[in-house]
């Protein structure tokens, strides 16, 4: 089929690795911030993420 | 982040999320029935501030009798329902005793849920017996000891698990028994990943 995009797996793999590297870098920075931030501050921010409404059955 | 790591116990106070309150309510039921437990896996890094959600909270409970389990089932019934079994007898016989997980969610909800198992392997029993007490806002909660938790996350090896280990390590490394962590990592054949973490 000629309506499919060309896929370069080597390029995709490199992008995937770069995304992983950036994610890990973010986590390192986030933990550095956590270490120097009072519990009363970081836990409120975490709460905003964790306390979003969940789907029900 | 402020926490006290003293006498093999971690103590800290922080704002509690709905997930924390959900876990608290469930372990209160376990405590009221005198059932020993250990919370493992994804909730542990979340407890320590990891910025991700989870659908399930994994917990091993000690291998109790059918009678004690029925007592727990009845105690849970006011707030929780079991997603994959309709009654205590079936849940005990066809799930727990077969080392399959039971899932308990708030009534009418599906997630989050507590994924409850009896220990199956020696490693599971070790996890239960060597649990770590966390005093969160004045109330005890038992989690997997962090040396094993980090090594096991490295063993599981998905990107999410490796990120969990990467999150926990810098926060608690000053308080860990590094030789024990290394021994666990050696047993699980993940010494290389431990080196990468450092």
gemmi code that builds the backbone of each chain (N, CA, C; Angstrom):
import gemmi

chains = {
    "A": [
        ("UNK", (0.849, -1.202, 0.000), (0.000, 0.000, 0.000), (0.884, 1.251, 0.000)),
        ("UNK", (0.488, 2.222, -0.812), (1.335, 3.411, -0.872), (0.774, 4.575, -0.053)),
        ("UNK", (-0.344, 4.313, 0.726), (-0.894, 5.406, 1.533), (-0.352, 5.369, 2.969)),
        ("UNK", (0.570, 4.433, 3.198), (1.151, 4.357, 4.547), (2.408, 5.221, 4.618)),
        ("UNK", (2.655, 5.775, 5.804), (3.870, 6.599, 5.912), (5.118, 5.737, 5.917)),
        ("UNK", (6.214, 6.297, 5.494), (7.489, 5.601, 5.592), (7.901, 5.570, 7.066)),
        ("UNK", (8.340, 4.420, 7.519), (8.794, 4.325, 8.918), (10.253, 3.922, 8.953)),
        ("UNK", (11.033, 4.733, 9.639), (12.453, 4.427, 9.830), (12.615, 3.926, 11.273)),
        ("UNK", (12.727, 2.620, 11.423), (12.784, 2.051, 12.774), (14.020, 2.499, 13.549)),
        ("UNK", (15.099, 2.707, 12.839), (16.320, 3.171, 13.515), (16.087, 4.542, 14.133)),
        ("UNK", (15.435, 5.393, 13.341), (15.139, 6.743, 13.823), (14.161, 6.690, 15.003)),
        ("UNK", (13.125, 5.833, 14.881), (12.145, 5.692, 15.968), (12.803, 5.188, 17.249)),
        ("UNK", (13.676, 4.194, 17.113), (14.377, 3.651, 18.291), (15.222, 4.725, 18.967)),
        ("UNK", (15.858, 5.540, 18.141), (16.685, 6.619, 18.700), (15.803, 7.618, 19.449)),
        ("UNK", (14.628, 7.910, 18.878), (13.689, 8.836, 19.545), (13.217, 8.252, 20.873)),
        ("UNK", (12.940, 6.937, 20.835), (12.464, 6.271, 22.052), (13.525, 6.375, 23.155)),
        ("UNK", (14.759, 6.100, 22.777), (15.855, 6.185, 23.758), (15.992, 7.605, 24.301)),
        ("UNK", (15.847, 8.578, 23.407), (15.973, 9.976, 23.829), (14.821, 10.356, 24.775)),
        ("UNK", (13.601, 9.836, 24.492), (12.467, 10.108, 25.388), (12.727, 9.526, 26.771)),
        ("UNK", (13.262, 8.298, 26.790), (13.567, 7.652, 28.079), (14.606, 8.482, 28.836)),
        ("UNK", (15.628, 8.932, 28.102), (16.673, 9.739, 28.744), (16.073, 11.012, 29.349)),
        ("UNK", (15.189, 11.650, 28.600), (14.583, 12.898, 29.081), (13.658, 12.656, 30.273)),
        ("UNK", (12.909, 11.521, 30.227), (12.029, 11.168, 31.360), (12.860, 10.965, 32.627)),
        ("UNK", (13.961, 10.232, 32.487), (14.818, 9.951, 33.656), (15.444, 11.237, 34.183)),
        ("UNK", (15.799, 12.109, 33.278), (16.364, 13.394, 33.680), (15.320, 14.192, 34.476)),
        ("UNK", (14.058, 14.131, 33.984), (12.978, 14.822, 34.694), (12.835, 14.252, 36.107)),
        ("UNK", (12.865, 12.919, 36.231), (12.689, 12.290, 37.553), (13.830, 12.700, 38.480)),
        ("UNK", (15.053, 12.718, 37.969), (16.186, 13.146, 38.808), (15.968, 14.572, 39.317)),
        ("UNK", (15.539, 15.443, 38.416), (15.309, 16.845, 38.807), (14.149, 16.941, 39.797)),
        ("UNK", (13.096, 16.163, 39.534), (11.926, 16.189, 40.422), (12.310, 15.734, 41.833)),
        ("UNK", (13.118, 14.668, 41.925), (13.520, 14.169, 43.248), (14.405, 15.196, 43.959)),
        ("UNK", (15.274, 15.874, 43.197), (16.096, 16.927, 43.820), (15.199, 18.015, 44.402)),
        ("UNK", (14.148, 18.354, 43.658), (13.191, 19.360, 44.149), (12.458, 18.828, 45.386)),
        ("UNK", (12.023, 17.547, 45.321), (11.321, 16.943, 46.464), (12.159, 17.021, 47.735)),
        ("UNK", (13.455, 16.698, 47.586), (14.331, 16.611, 48.752), (14.412, 17.946, 49.502)),
        ("UNK", (14.297, 19.042, 48.768), (14.461, 20.343, 49.444), (13.119, 21.070, 49.654)),
        ("UNK", (12.017, 20.374, 49.367), (10.700, 21.015, 49.468), (9.927, 20.453, 50.654)),
        ("UNK", (9.298, 21.310, 51.478), (8.540, 20.810, 52.631), (7.403, 19.867, 52.201)),
        ("UNK", (7.117, 18.874, 53.059), (6.029, 17.930, 52.768), (4.710, 18.650, 52.500)),
        ("UNK", (4.499, 19.749, 53.226), (3.226, 20.472, 53.091), (3.068, 21.083, 51.700)),
        ("UNK", (4.170, 21.227, 50.978), (4.104, 21.803, 49.626), (4.005, 20.700, 48.571)),
        ("UNK", (4.963, 19.750, 48.585), (4.958, 18.756, 47.504), (3.729, 17.846, 47.556)),
        ("UNK", (3.271, 17.516, 48.802), (2.149, 16.570, 48.884), (0.849, 17.199, 48.395)),
        ("UNK", (0.721, 18.515, 48.515), (-0.475, 19.184, 47.972), (-0.439, 19.112, 46.445)),
        ("UNK", (0.743, 19.315, 45.869), (0.857, 19.223, 44.402), (0.594, 17.801, 43.916)),
        ("UNK", (1.136, 16.818, 44.652), (0.919, 15.420, 44.268), (-0.570, 15.084, 44.345)),
        ("UNK", (-1.220, 15.647, 45.358), (-2.650, 15.412, 45.562), (-3.497, 15.837, 44.380)),
        ("UNK", (-3.100, 16.958, 43.789), (-3.867, 17.464, 42.642), (-3.836, 16.444, 41.513)),
        ("UNK", (-2.721, 15.755, 41.400), (-2.595, 14.725, 40.353), (-3.372, 13.464, 40.730)),
        ("UNK", (-3.238, 13.042, 41.977), (-3.797, 11.744, 42.384), (-5.282, 11.796, 42.708)),
        ("UNK", (-5.817, 12.965, 42.998), (-7.192, 13.022, 43.483), (-8.177, 13.451, 42.411)),
        ("UNK", (-7.776, 13.293, 41.157), (-8.724, 13.584, 40.079), (-9.819, 12.524, 40.102)),
        ("UNK", (-11.067, 12.880, 39.665), (-12.161, 11.894, 39.694), (-11.826, 10.642, 38.885)),
        ("UNK", (-12.235, 9.469, 39.397), (-11.991, 8.191, 38.728), (-13.290, 7.697, 38.082)),
        ("UNK", (-13.174, 6.949, 36.988), (-14.378, 6.386, 36.377), (-15.044, 5.355, 37.310)),
        ("UNK", (-16.357, 5.272, 37.232), (-17.076, 4.269, 38.044), (-17.757, 3.281, 37.126)),
        ("UNK", (-18.153, 2.103, 37.692), (-18.846, 1.094, 36.870), (-20.344, 1.338, 36.897)),
    ],
    "B": [
        ("UNK", (11.650, 17.332, 51.245), (10.905, 16.243, 51.901), (11.503, 16.014, 53.285)),
        ("UNK", (10.641, 16.055, 54.294), (11.125, 15.818, 55.647), (10.596, 14.464, 56.103)),
        ("UNK", (11.500, 13.559, 56.473), (11.070, 12.339, 57.147), (12.144, 11.889, 58.125)),
        ("UNK", (11.694, 11.163, 59.141), (12.604, 10.631, 60.159), (12.763, 9.157, 59.913)),
        ("UNK", (14.007, 8.704, 59.822), (14.264, 7.276, 59.641), (14.981, 6.830, 60.902)),
        ("UNK", (14.269, 6.177, 61.818), (14.842, 5.890, 63.118), (14.368, 4.529, 63.609)),
        ("UNK", (15.292, 3.746, 64.163), (14.962, 2.426, 64.709), (14.165, 1.571, 63.715)),
        ("UNK", (14.586, 1.586, 62.461), (13.940, 0.763, 61.442), (12.525, 1.195, 61.124)),
        ("UNK", (12.213, 2.457, 61.359), (10.857, 2.954, 61.147), (10.950, 4.336, 60.501)),
        ("UNK", (10.047, 4.603, 59.562), (10.035, 5.922, 58.927), (8.810, 6.675, 59.422)),
        ("UNK", (9.029, 7.933, 59.766), (7.915, 8.734, 60.278), (7.840, 10.020, 59.462)),
        ("UNK", (6.684, 10.319, 58.910), (6.507, 11.630, 58.295), (5.042, 12.028, 58.215)),
        ("UNK", (4.848, 13.325, 58.019), (3.503, 13.885, 57.893), (3.404, 14.572, 56.551)),
        ("UNK", (2.246, 14.442, 55.943), (2.033, 15.160, 54.689), (0.544, 15.187, 54.370)),
        ("UNK", (0.193, 15.978, 53.363), (-1.174, 16.029, 52.879), (-1.537, 14.650, 52.308)),
        ("UNK", (-2.709, 14.122, 52.652), (-3.088, 12.793, 52.162), (-3.989, 12.910, 50.924)),
        ("UNK", (-3.704, 12.080, 49.928), (-4.520, 12.056, 48.711), (-5.687, 11.097, 48.901)),
        ("UNK", (-6.598, 11.091, 47.932), (-7.696, 10.112, 47.984), (-7.143, 8.689, 47.947)),
        ("UNK", (-6.047, 8.506, 47.207), (-5.441, 7.171, 47.154), (-4.905, 6.772, 48.532)),
        ("UNK", (-4.259, 7.706, 49.220), (-3.772, 7.421, 50.581), (-4.936, 7.041, 51.498)),
        ("UNK", (-6.046, 7.777, 51.389), (-7.188, 7.517, 52.270), (-7.830, 6.164, 51.951)),
        ("UNK", (-7.827, 5.818, 50.663), (-8.343, 4.511, 50.216), (-7.500, 3.380, 50.827)),
        ("UNK", (-6.187, 3.526, 50.734), (-5.285, 2.514, 51.305), (-5.456, 2.470, 52.816)),
        ("UNK", (-5.536, 3.642, 53.424), (-5.687, 3.712, 54.886), (-6.943, 2.970, 55.341)),
        ("UNK", (-8.049, 3.205, 54.618), (-9.306, 2.568, 55.015), (-9.179, 1.044, 54.911)),
        ("UNK", (-8.517, 0.579, 53.871), (-8.380, -0.862, 53.684), (-7.490, -1.482, 54.758)),
        ("UNK", (-6.370, -0.847, 55.040), (-5.466, -1.444, 56.037), (-6.041, -1.316, 57.445)),
        ("UNK", (-6.896, -0.324, 57.667), (-7.597, -0.247, 58.958), (-8.439, -1.511, 59.165)),
        ("UNK", (-9.086, -1.973, 58.085), (-9.899, -3.197, 58.172), (-8.994, -4.397, 58.480)),
        ("UNK", (-7.840, -4.463, 57.823), (-6.895, -5.559, 58.100), (-6.457, -5.515, 59.563)),
        ("UNK", (-6.112, -4.305, 60.017), (-5.669, -4.151, 61.409), (-6.765, -4.576, 62.378)),
        ("UNK", (-8.002, -4.191, 62.076), (-9.089, -4.490, 63.019), (-9.344, -5.997, 63.098)),
        ("UNK", (-8.938, -6.740, 62.067), (-9.083, -8.205, 62.090), (-7.780, -8.883, 62.525)),
        ("UNK", (-6.787, -8.083, 62.884), (-5.509, -8.640, 63.347), (-4.743, -9.364, 62.253)),
        ("UNK", (-4.910, -8.910, 61.002), (-4.237, -9.573, 59.870), (-2.979, -8.786, 59.502)),
        ("UNK", (-1.828, -9.463, 59.511), (-0.581, -8.810, 59.124), (-0.539, -8.657, 57.615)),
        ("UNK", (0.017, -7.552, 57.147), (0.044, -7.274, 55.707), (1.323, -6.530, 55.363)),
        ("UNK", (1.601, -6.470, 54.077), (2.673, -5.603, 53.587), (2.241, -5.058, 52.221)),
        ("UNK", (2.310, -3.746, 52.090), (2.007, -3.096, 50.810), (3.294, -3.059, 49.996)),
        ("UNK", (3.203, -3.475, 48.756), (4.400, -3.564, 47.912), (4.201, -2.774, 46.618)),
        ("UNK", (5.253, -2.672, 45.858), (5.226, -2.210, 44.473), (4.849, -0.742, 44.299)),
        ("UNK", (3.945, -0.428, 43.357), (3.774, 0.951, 42.877), (3.369, 1.975, 43.923)),
        ("UNK", (2.617, 1.563, 44.922), (2.179, 2.545, 45.921), (3.360, 3.057, 46.752)),
        ("UNK", (4.403, 2.244, 46.876), (5.525, 2.626, 47.745), (6.203, 3.909, 47.232)),
        ("UNK", (6.613, 3.972, 45.953), (7.179, 5.253, 45.500), (6.162, 6.399, 45.536)),
        ("UNK", (4.891, 6.089, 45.309), (3.869, 7.149, 45.370), (3.787, 7.712, 46.793)),
        ("UNK", (3.882, 6.816, 47.768), (3.892, 7.235, 49.173), (5.005, 8.250, 49.420)),
        ("UNK", (6.115, 8.069, 48.691), (7.263, 8.960, 48.835), (7.303, 10.031, 47.736)),
        ("UNK", (6.120, 10.387, 47.235), (6.018, 11.573, 46.395), (6.120, 11.381, 44.903)),
        ("UNK", (6.222, 10.145, 44.428), (6.335, 9.924, 42.981), (5.097, 10.501, 42.283)),
        ("UNK", (5.346, 11.185, 41.144), (4.257, 11.891, 40.464), (3.607, 11.003, 39.406)),
        ("UNK", (3.018, 9.901, 39.866), (2.260, 9.065, 38.931), (1.088, 8.431, 39.653)),
        ("UNK", (0.110, 8.010, 38.869), (-1.055, 7.355, 39.445), (-0.868, 5.840, 39.387)),
        ("UNK", (-1.782, 5.125, 40.021), (-1.789, 3.674, 39.893), (-3.223, 3.180, 39.969)),
        ("UNK", (-3.477, 2.105, 39.243), (-4.833, 1.543, 39.268), (-5.004, 0.587, 40.430)),
        ("UNK", (-3.903, -0.074, 40.810), (-4.040, -1.062, 41.881), (-2.916, -0.932, 42.897)),
        ("UNK", (-3.250, -1.318, 44.100), (-2.297, -1.278, 45.206), (-2.093, -2.722, 45.656)),
        ("UNK", (-0.870, -3.218, 45.472), (-0.584, -4.631, 45.760), (-0.301, -4.838, 47.232)),
        ("UNK", (-0.919, -5.872, 47.788), (-0.692, -6.153, 49.200), (-0.682, -7.668, 49.429)),
        ("UNK", (0.318, -8.127, 50.173), (0.302, -9.501, 50.675), (-0.316, -9.477, 52.059)),
        ("UNK", (-1.218, -10.428, 52.313), (-1.698, -10.600, 53.682), (-1.245, -11.973, 54.155)),
        ("UNK", (-1.063, -12.097, 55.454), (-0.635, -13.405, 55.960), (-1.712, -14.454, 55.655)),
        ("UNK", (-1.294, -15.699, 55.563), (-2.227, -16.784, 55.213), (-3.130, -17.094, 56.403)),
        ("UNK", (-4.272, -16.445, 56.424), (-5.200, -16.607, 57.545), (-6.172, -17.760, 57.267)),
        ("UNK", (-6.946, -18.119, 58.279), (-7.955, -19.169, 58.103), (-9.160, -18.603, 57.354)),
        ("UNK", (-10.001, -19.516, 56.884), (-11.235, -19.102, 56.194), (-12.102, -18.258, 57.124)),
        ("UNK", (-12.115, -18.595, 58.398), (-12.931, -17.866, 59.364), (-12.463, -16.420, 59.535)),
        ("UNK", (-11.157, -16.247, 59.646), (-10.615, -14.883, 59.796), (-10.841, -14.088, 58.514)),
        ("UNK", (-10.708, -14.769, 57.372), (-10.934, -14.054, 56.110), (-12.396, -13.611, 55.998)),
        ("UNK", (-13.305, -14.468, 56.429), (-14.734, -14.106, 56.374), (-15.011, -12.884, 57.259)),
        ("UNK", (-14.314, -12.858, 58.389), (-14.436, -11.698, 59.285), (-13.973, -10.425, 58.550)),
        ("UNK", (-12.864, -10.534, 57.818), (-12.362, -9.387, 57.049), (-13.376, -8.996, 55.971)),
        ("UNK", (-13.877, -9.989, 55.263), (-14.848, -9.748, 54.173), (-16.025, -8.940, 54.713)),
        ("UNK", (-16.534, -9.356, 55.851), (-17.693, -8.675, 56.442), (-17.328, -7.272, 56.920)),
        ("UNK", (-16.115, -7.143, 57.420), (-15.661, -5.833, 57.899), (-15.499, -4.860, 56.737)),
        ("UNK", (-15.064, -5.396, 55.576), (-14.855, -4.540, 54.399), (-16.170, -4.130, 53.742)),
        ("UNK", (-17.203, -4.942, 53.955), (-18.430, -4.838, 53.145), (-19.097, -3.464, 53.172)),
        ("UNK", (-18.907, -2.697, 54.224), (-19.596, -1.403, 54.277), (-19.026, -0.414, 53.254)),
        ("UNK", (-17.752, -0.519, 52.943), (-17.124, 0.445, 52.026), (-16.609, -0.167, 50.728)),
        ("UNK", (-16.259, -1.443, 50.775), (-15.597, -2.066, 49.623), (-16.437, -3.207, 49.065)),
        ("UNK", (-16.206, -3.493, 47.788), (-16.728, -4.743, 47.245), (-15.623, -5.430, 46.466)),
        ("UNK", (-15.730, -6.742, 46.413), (-14.727, -7.506, 45.685), (-15.136, -7.540, 44.218)),
        ("UNK", (-14.210, -7.189, 43.345), (-14.511, -7.096, 41.912), (-14.582, -8.474, 41.269)),
        ("UNK", (-13.804, -9.425, 41.766), (-13.713, -10.697, 41.048), (-14.242, -11.908, 41.799)),
        ("UNK", (-14.932, -11.696, 42.915), (-15.576, -12.833, 43.564), (-16.783, -12.331, 44.358)),
        ("UNK", (-17.823, -13.176, 44.409), (-19.099, -12.706, 44.966), (-19.247, -12.979, 46.453)),
        ("UNK", (-18.509, -13.938, 46.974), (-18.675, -14.225, 48.402), (-17.354, -14.697, 49.021)),
        ("UNK", (-17.327, -14.639, 50.340), (-16.082, -14.906, 51.071), (-15.587, -16.331, 50.850)),
        ("UNK", (-16.512, -17.257, 50.804), (-16.128, -18.658, 50.668), (-15.441, -18.912, 49.318)),
        ("UNK", (-16.062, -18.391, 48.235), (-15.474, -18.530, 46.895), (-14.128, -17.804, 46.822)),
        ("UNK", (-14.103, -16.599, 47.374), (-12.875, -15.786, 47.326), (-11.728, -16.510, 48.017)),
        ("UNK", (-12.032, -17.108, 49.142), (-10.982, -17.788, 49.905), (-10.500, -19.042, 49.174)),
        ("UNK", (-11.498, -19.839, 48.762), (-11.166, -21.157, 48.193), (-10.554, -21.051, 46.793)),
        ("UNK", (-11.168, -20.237, 45.944), (-10.754, -20.226, 44.533), (-9.752, -19.131, 44.174)),
        ("UNK", (-9.528, -18.215, 45.072), (-8.556, -17.154, 44.783), (-7.377, -17.212, 45.766)),
        ("UNK", (-7.623, -16.820, 46.994), (-6.491, -16.730, 47.930), (-5.751, -18.050, 48.069)),
        ("UNK", (-6.506, -19.108, 48.275), (-5.863, -20.410, 48.474), (-5.169, -20.925, 47.222)),
        ("UNK", (-5.583, -20.401, 46.072), (-4.937, -20.776, 44.804), (-3.851, -19.757, 44.440)),
        ("UNK", (-3.556, -18.854, 45.360), (-2.559, -17.795, 45.150), (-2.911, -16.897, 43.973)),
        ("UNK", (-4.214, -16.682, 43.809), (-4.678, -15.698, 42.826), (-5.098, -14.437, 43.580)),
        ("UNK", (-5.037, -13.308, 42.882), (-5.310, -12.031, 43.554), (-6.804, -11.742, 43.633)),
        ("UNK", (-7.220, -11.228, 44.771), (-8.563, -10.660, 44.913), (-8.433, -9.154, 44.753)),
        ("UNK", (-9.442, -8.555, 44.137), (-9.393, -7.100, 43.965), (-10.572, -6.449, 44.667)),
        ("UNK", (-10.287, -5.525, 45.547), (-11.332, -4.807, 46.288), (-11.286, -3.327, 45.901)),
        ("UNK", (-12.459, -2.812, 45.501), (-12.569, -1.381, 45.194), (-13.679, -0.790, 46.056)),
        ("UNK", (-13.764, 0.537, 46.099), (-14.912, 1.151, 46.767), (-16.179, 0.683, 46.061)),
        ("UNK", (-17.260, 0.540, 46.784), (-18.530, 0.097, 46.197), (-18.885, 0.962, 44.980)),
        ("UNK", (-19.184, 0.309, 43.860), (-19.574, 1.026, 42.647), (-18.404, 1.529, 41.822)),
        ("UNK", (-17.209, 1.368, 42.322), (-16.026, 1.839, 41.581), (-15.231, 0.638, 41.076)),
        ("UNK", (-14.324, 0.912, 40.188), (-13.483, -0.162, 39.640), (-12.015, 0.094, 39.969)),
        ("UNK", (-11.638, 1.344, 39.878), (-10.284, 1.742, 40.247), (-10.344, 2.923, 41.204)),
        ("UNK", (-9.392, 3.065, 42.080), (-8.297, 2.128, 42.335), (-8.823, 0.886, 43.055)),
        ("UNK", (-8.035, -0.168, 43.029), (-8.418, -1.355, 43.788), (-7.210, -1.931, 44.518)),
        ("UNK", (-7.538, -2.605, 45.623), (-6.496, -3.275, 46.411), (-6.362, -4.682, 45.851)),
        ("UNK", (-5.169, -5.050, 45.435), (-4.918, -6.377, 44.876), (-4.299, -7.224, 45.992)),
        ("UNK", (-5.084, -8.164, 46.487), (-4.726, -8.865, 47.721), (-4.354, -10.319, 47.431)),
        ("UNK", (-3.208, -10.729, 47.956), (-2.758, -12.115, 47.748), (-2.199, -12.690, 49.034)),
        ("UNK", (-2.242, -14.016, 49.121), (-1.444, -14.716, 50.129), (-0.018, -14.834, 49.579)),
        ("UNK", (0.974, -14.824, 50.453), (2.348, -15.066, 49.976), (2.434, -16.457, 49.327)),
        ("UNK", (3.134, -16.514, 48.214), (3.268, -17.802, 47.518), (4.700, -18.330, 47.639)),
        ("UNK", (5.634, -17.488, 47.260), (7.047, -17.899, 47.261), (7.706, -17.538, 48.585)),
        ("UNK", (8.891, -18.107, 48.791), (9.677, -17.752, 49.977), (9.958, -16.243, 49.981)),
        ("UNK", (10.171, -15.688, 48.784), (10.432, -14.252, 48.665), (9.235, -13.434, 49.167)),
        ("UNK", (8.019, -13.893, 48.852), (6.806, -13.187, 49.303), (6.726, -13.216, 50.831)),
        ("UNK", (7.005, -14.383, 51.392), (6.946, -14.538, 52.847), (8.014, -13.665, 53.509)),
        ("UNK", (9.188, -13.624, 52.882), (10.279, -12.766, 53.380), (9.825, -11.301, 53.384)),
        ("UNK", (9.145, -10.911, 52.314), (8.665, -9.521, 52.197), (7.722, -9.185, 53.342)),
        ("UNK", (6.841, -10.131, 53.647), (5.881, -9.915, 54.740), (6.601, -9.861, 56.090)),
        ("UNK", (7.533, -10.775, 56.277), (8.203, -10.868, 57.583), (9.194, -9.728, 57.817)),
        ("UNK", (9.687, -9.136, 56.751), (10.682, -8.056, 56.881), (10.098, -6.710, 56.457)),
        ("UNK", (8.820, -6.548, 56.714), (8.146, -5.310, 56.308), (8.688, -4.120, 57.099)),
        ("UNK", (8.458, -2.948, 56.541), (8.949, -1.705, 57.140), (7.760, -0.890, 57.636)),
        ("UNK", (7.868, -0.408, 58.857), (6.776, 0.391, 59.417), (6.957, 1.853, 59.036)),
        ("UNK", (5.914, 2.420, 58.447), (5.902, 3.850, 58.143), (4.808, 4.479, 58.995)),
        ("UNK", (5.178, 5.496, 59.761), (4.161, 6.207, 60.541), (3.785, 7.440, 59.727)),
        ("UNK", (2.676, 7.345, 59.050), (2.219, 8.429, 58.182), (1.119, 9.202, 58.905)),
        ("UNK", (1.378, 10.457, 59.168), (0.433, 11.308, 59.920), (-0.022, 10.611, 61.200)),
        ("UNK", (0.924, 9.971, 61.860), (0.657, 9.386, 63.179), (0.100, 7.973, 63.161)),
        ("UNK", (-0.178, 7.414, 61.954), (-0.756, 6.064, 61.917), (0.171, 5.109, 61.167)),
        ("UNK", (0.313, 3.895, 61.686), (1.247, 2.969, 61.040), (0.713, 2.364, 59.734)),
        ("UNK", (1.630, 2.158, 58.832), (1.350, 1.518, 57.545), (2.576, 0.661, 57.256)),
        ("UNK", (2.368, -0.558, 56.781), (3.514, -1.451, 56.572), (3.788, -1.628, 55.083)),
        ("UNK", (5.028, -1.353, 54.720), (5.433, -1.468, 53.312), (6.641, -2.397, 53.209)),
        ("UNK", (6.920, -2.792, 51.989), (8.088, -3.630, 51.726), (9.357, -2.897, 52.149)),
        ("UNK", (10.327, -3.628, 52.719), (11.569, -2.930, 53.060), (12.204, -2.412, 51.765)),
        ("UNK", (12.824, -1.245, 51.899), (13.180, -0.488, 50.694), (14.349, -1.097, 49.932)),
        ("UNK", (15.207, -1.841, 50.626), (16.308, -2.509, 49.914), (15.732, -3.497, 48.901)),
        ("UNK", (14.772, -4.300, 49.383), (14.162, -5.290, 48.491), (13.284, -4.599, 47.437)),
        ("UNK", (12.586, -3.569, 47.867), (11.688, -2.875, 46.944), (12.448, -2.312, 45.748)),
        ("UNK", (13.574, -1.673, 46.017), (14.353, -1.075, 44.926), (14.945, -2.175, 44.035)),
        ("UNK", (15.501, -3.220, 44.667), (16.077, -4.312, 43.865), (14.993, -4.970, 43.004)),
        ("UNK", (13.810, -5.141, 43.567), (12.746, -5.820, 42.816), (12.242, -4.954, 41.661)),
        ("UNK", (12.199, -3.652, 41.882), (11.807, -2.745, 40.788), (12.819, -2.854, 39.637)),
        ("UNK", (14.090, -2.950, 40.012), (15.127, -3.100, 38.976), (14.943, -4.417, 38.236)),
        ("UNK", (14.549, -5.444, 38.983), (14.320, -6.757, 38.364), (13.127, -6.702, 37.406)),
        ("UNK", (12.032, -6.075, 37.830), (10.832, -6.028, 36.977), (11.171, -5.346, 35.650)),
        ("UNK", (11.869, -4.217, 35.752), (12.573, -3.679, 34.585), (11.769, -2.934, 33.538)),
        ("UNK", (10.444, -2.763, 33.710), (9.733, -1.921, 32.736), (10.182, -0.489, 32.962)),
        ("UNK", (9.926, 0.375, 32.018), (10.363, 1.764, 32.177), (9.756, 2.367, 33.444)),
        ("UNK", (8.478, 2.040, 33.700), (7.808, 2.560, 34.897), (8.517, 2.059, 36.174)),
        ("UNK", (8.868, 0.777, 36.190), (9.540, 0.214, 37.372), (10.927, 0.826, 37.580)),
        ("UNK", (11.659, 1.004, 36.486), (12.989, 1.603, 36.598), (12.881, 3.053, 37.084)),
        ("UNK", (11.848, 3.745, 36.614), (11.631, 5.122, 37.075), (11.277, 5.130, 38.565)),
        ("UNK", (10.497, 4.133, 39.008), (10.159, 4.037, 40.434), (11.435, 3.881, 41.274)),
        ("UNK", (12.330, 3.014, 40.805), (13.594, 2.802, 41.519), (14.435, 4.079, 41.510)),
        ("UNK", (14.450, 4.729, 40.362), (15.216, 5.970, 40.210), (14.666, 7.059, 41.138)),
        ("UNK", (13.365, 7.024, 41.381), (12.734, 7.993, 42.292), (13.111, 7.686, 43.749)),
        ("UNK", (12.994, 6.416, 44.133), (13.197, 6.052, 45.542), (14.656, 6.198, 45.977)),
        ("UNK", (15.545, 5.774, 45.102), (16.960, 5.656, 45.478), (17.553, 6.941, 46.065)),
        ("UNK", (17.477, 8.092, 45.355), (18.127, 9.282, 45.920), (17.458, 9.775, 47.199)),
        ("UNK", (16.183, 9.449, 47.378), (15.477, 9.917, 48.567), (15.904, 9.174, 49.821)),
        ("UNK", (16.137, 7.861, 49.678), (16.335, 7.037, 50.877), (17.718, 6.398, 50.987)),
        ("UNK", (18.578, 6.641, 50.002), (19.836, 5.877, 49.964), (20.691, 6.063, 51.225)),
        ("UNK", (20.607, 7.249, 51.839), (21.397, 7.493, 53.041), (20.939, 6.674, 54.230)),
        ("UNK", (19.786, 6.046, 54.123), (19.204, 5.309, 55.254), (19.149, 3.805, 55.008)),
        ("UNK", (19.635, 3.377, 53.849), (19.492, 1.956, 53.496), (20.715, 1.143, 53.903)),
        ("UNK", (20.493, -0.151, 54.042), (21.589, -1.095, 54.233), (22.061, -1.472, 52.820)),
        ("UNK", (23.118, -0.782, 52.394), (23.533, -0.930, 50.999), (23.981, -2.359, 50.690)),
        ("UNK", (24.634, -3.009, 51.667), (25.078, -4.389, 51.427), (23.880, -5.303, 51.197)),
        ("UNK", (22.811, -5.055, 51.961), (21.603, -5.861, 51.781), (20.982, -5.608, 50.394)),
        ("UNK", (20.938, -4.349, 50.001), (20.416, -4.002, 48.675), (21.230, -4.711, 47.591)),
        ("UNK", (22.559, -4.687, 47.759), (23.420, -5.330, 46.769), (23.188, -6.842, 46.723)),
        ("UNK", (22.971, -7.435, 47.904), (22.714, -8.882, 47.930), (21.399, -9.209, 47.224)),
        ("UNK", (20.362, -8.401, 47.491), (19.085, -8.618, 46.793), (19.279, -8.454, 45.279)),
        ("UNK", (20.018, -7.410, 44.906), (20.231, -7.154, 43.471), (21.001, -8.315, 42.838)),
        ("UNK", (21.962, -8.863, 43.594), (22.717, -10.006, 43.088), (21.816, -11.222, 42.898)),
        ("UNK", (20.965, -11.491, 43.890), (20.036, -12.620, 43.788), (19.129, -12.469, 42.562)),
        ("UNK", (18.743, -11.230, 42.292), (17.804, -10.972, 41.197), (18.519, -10.692, 39.875)),
        ("UNK", (19.857, -10.795, 39.930), (20.663, -10.629, 38.722), (20.525, -9.244, 38.084)),
        ("UNK", (20.471, -8.214, 38.933), (20.324, -6.856, 38.410), (21.413, -5.911, 38.957)),
        ("UNK", (22.589, -6.469, 39.202), (23.667, -5.630, 39.733), (24.059, -4.511, 38.755)),
        ("UNK", (23.982, -4.831, 37.453), (24.322, -3.816, 36.451), (23.350, -2.645, 36.526)),
        ("UNK", (22.067, -2.986, 36.689), (21.059, -1.921, 36.778), (21.243, -1.103, 38.055)),
        ("UNK", (21.681, -1.766, 39.113), (21.935, -1.032, 40.360), (23.079, -0.040, 40.149)),
        ("UNK", (24.117, -0.486, 39.413), (25.234, 0.420, 39.114), (24.744, 1.631, 38.331)),
        ("UNK", (23.869, 1.377, 37.343), (23.327, 2.483, 36.538), (22.566, 3.478, 37.407)),
        ("UNK", (21.878, 2.946, 38.418), (21.067, 3.780, 39.313), (21.950, 4.754, 40.079)),
        ("UNK", (23.143, 4.239, 40.435), (24.050, 5.056, 41.241), (24.724, 6.102, 40.371)),
    ],
}
model = gemmi.Model(1)
for chain_id, residues in chains.items():
    chain = gemmi.Chain(chain_id)
    for i, (resn, *xyz) in enumerate(residues, 1):
        res = gemmi.Residue()
        res.name, res.seqid = resn, gemmi.SeqId(i, " ")
        for name, pos in zip(("N", "CA", "C"), xyz):
            atom = gemmi.Atom()
            atom.name, atom.element = name, gemmi.Element(name[0])
            atom.pos, atom.b_iso = gemmi.Position(*pos), 0.0
            res.add_atom(atom)
        chain.add_residue(res)
    model.add_chain(chain)
structure = gemmi.Structure()
structure.add_model(model)
structure.setup_entities()
